[in-house]
Amino acid sequence: MKKVYFLQTCDTCRRILKEVTLDGFEKQEIKQFPVSENQLEELHSYTKSYESLFNKRAKLYREMDLKNQNLEEEDYKQYILNEYTFLKRPVFVVNDEIFVGNSKKTIEQLKEKLL
């Protein structure tokens, strides 16, 4: 399976999507088509952590002062399901591997996998 979860209005997502070959990828724009609970469970099966899928750089994260709260795994899950902006993006699933976020290292690993 090849799938990418992304946000169309995110400049970084658009840049990364242009950098990688998306042939054969199913694309899901998360604002228009939010991640379902089943999809999130599937992503979690790769990472074993909702926190690793959670975007701590989201504007809403600061506005809600979540940094100063003691969040558990279930909290991260609920926030991601309730608000698309909390999913760290982009998320690429390539066969049996997942690549979460936009760090240079993550994108380089993704590019190597797609060669």
C-alpha positions in Angstrom: 0.0 0.0 0.0 1.1 3.5 -0.8 -0.7 6.4 0.8 0.0 10.0 1.7 -2.0 12.2 4.2 -1.4 15.9 3.6 -2.8 19.4 3.9 -3.3 21.2 0.7 -3.0 24.6 2.3 0.4 23.7 3.9 3.3 25.1 1.9 5.7 22.5 3.3 3.4 19.7 2.3 3.1 21.0 -1.2 6.8 21.4 -1.5 7.5 17.8 -0.3 4.8 16.4 -2.6 6.6 18.0 -5.5 9.9 16.5 -4.4 8.8 12.9 -4.3 7.4 10.6 -7.0 3.7 10.0 -6.1 3.0 7.3 -8.8 0.8 4.7 -7.3 0.0 6.7 -4.1 -3.5 7.2 -2.8 -3.7 10.8 -1.7 -5.9 12.0 1.2 -6.2 15.7 1.9 -7.0 15.8 5.6 -8.9 19.0 5.8 -11.5 17.9 3.2 -11.3 14.2 4.2 -10.3 14.0 7.8 -8.6 10.9 9.1 -11.1 8.3 10.4 -10.6 6.4 13.6 -9.8 3.3 11.6 -7.2 5.1 9.6 -5.6 6.6 12.7 -5.5 3.1 14.3 -3.7 1.9 11.2 -1.1 4.7 11.4 -0.7 3.9 15.1 0.0 0.3 14.3 3.1 1.5 12.5 4.3 4.0 15.1 2.9 2.5 18.3 2.4 6.1 19.5 -0.3 8.7 19.0 2.1 11.3 20.3 4.5 10.6 17.4 1.6 11.4 15.0 0.7 14.6 16.9 1.7 18.0 15.6 3.0 20.0 18.5 3.8 22.9 16.2 0.1 23.6 15.4 -1.2 27.0 16.2 -4.1 25.5 18.0 -1.7 23.5 20.3 -0.4 26.9 21.6 -3.8 28.5 21.7 -5.2 25.7 23.8 -2.1 25.7 26.0 -1.7 21.9 25.6 2.0 22.1 26.2 1.3 22.7 29.9 -1.2 19.8 30.2 -0.3 16.2 31.0 -1.5 14.5 27.9 -1.9 10.7 27.6 -1.9 8.6 24.5 -5.7 8.6 24.4 -5.7 12.4 24.6 -3.4 12.7 21.6 -5.7 10.3 19.7 -8.8 12.3 20.5 -7.2 15.6 19.5 -6.1 14.2 16.2 -9.6 12.8 15.5 -11.3 16.0 16.5 -9.0 18.5 14.6 -7.2 17.7 11.4 -4.4 20.3 12.2 -3.2 18.0 15.0 -2.0 15.3 12.6 1.7 15.8 12.0 2.1 16.0 8.2 2.7 14.8 5.7 2.3 11.2 6.6 3.5 8.7 4.0 2.7 5.0 4.3 4.9 2.9 1.9 4.2 -0.8 2.1 5.1 -1.7 5.7 6.8 1.6 6.6 5.6 5.0 7.8 7.2 8.4 7.4 5.7 11.1 9.6 6.4 14.8 9.4 8.6 17.0 7.4 12.0 16.8 9.0 14.9 16.7 6.5 15.9 13.2 7.8 12.4 11.8 7.4 12.1 13.1 3.8 15.5 11.8 2.9 14.6 8.3 4.3 11.3 8.5 2.3 13.1 9.3 -0.9 15.6 6.5 -0.4 12.7 4.1 0.1 11.0 5.2 -3.1 14.1 4.7 -5.3 
